[in-house]
Amino acid sequence: MKKLLLAGMIGTSLFAVSCSSVKKAETSQNQRVEYLKLKGDWQIVSVDYEKGFKIKPFDEGADAQCFVGSHWRLIPNNYTGAYTLNGGGACPSITQPIKFEVKDGNTFMFKKIAEGTKAKQNLAGYSLTITNQSTDQFSLVQSVPFDGTTVQVVYNFERAGMK
């Protein structure tokens, strides 16, 4: 009888652990599906922020409005990509390779990769929150600390190419 009781307890424990693993796998798979929606070519259609501030995103030395119309290519299967600022007026013409990842389903992290360096050599990067994601658009929200407060910069993307 004791052996039967012990076997029942072990079986119940294994069942509970296996159900937990299935749930974690489903969550992980759902996050991957959302992550893969980012694959392709994107264009920033607007940058929204409190206009009383002068925002120069991602250490490019360019005004935030220079990013409107910029092209972003994201390739999730190898975590690479690039963005290109079109230039013109006071805006520079830049193509910047990046390495990116999505953490916890909604945190978009990327770092710029300088020519001749490897991603692991660059420890600095940017962390933004993904919002309003669908197959053809999404937004990245960057929280920028300033004078004891936080300024929210919202980059609104629309799909520009392959799905």
PEHU-V14784 format. One line per field, one symbol per residue. ss: DSSP state (~ for helix, > for strand, _ for the rest). psi: psi as a letter, one per 30 degrees, with the letter a starting at -180 (. if undefined). burial: b if it has 16 or more other C-alpha atoms within 10 Angstrom, else e. A space follows every 50 residues. Layout:
# PEHU-V14784
ss: ???
psi: ???
burial: ???
This chain:
# PEHU-V14784
ss: _~~~~~~~~~~~~~~~~~~~~~~~~~~~~~~~~~~~___>>>>>>>>>__ ______~~~____~~~~___>>>>>____>>>>>>>>>__>>>>>>>>>> >>>___>>>>>>______~~~____>>>>>>_____>>>>>>>>>>__>> >>>>>>>>>____
psi: eeeeeeeeeeeeeeeeeeeeeeeeeeeeeeeeeeefffkaklkkfljklj ffljkjkhhfgklefffkflkkkkjffghlalkkkfakbgkljkkjklkl lkkgfgjjklkkjkkglleffjfkakklkklhkafgllkkkkjjkkhglk kkkkjkkkkfbk.
burial: eeeeeeeeeeeeeeeeeeeeeeeeeeeeeebeebbbbbbbbbbbbbbebe eeeebebeeeebebbbbbbbbbbbbbeeebbbbbbbeeeebbeeebbbbb bbeebbbbbbbbbeeeeeeeeeeeeebbbbbebeeebbbbbbeeeeeeee bebbbbbbbbeee
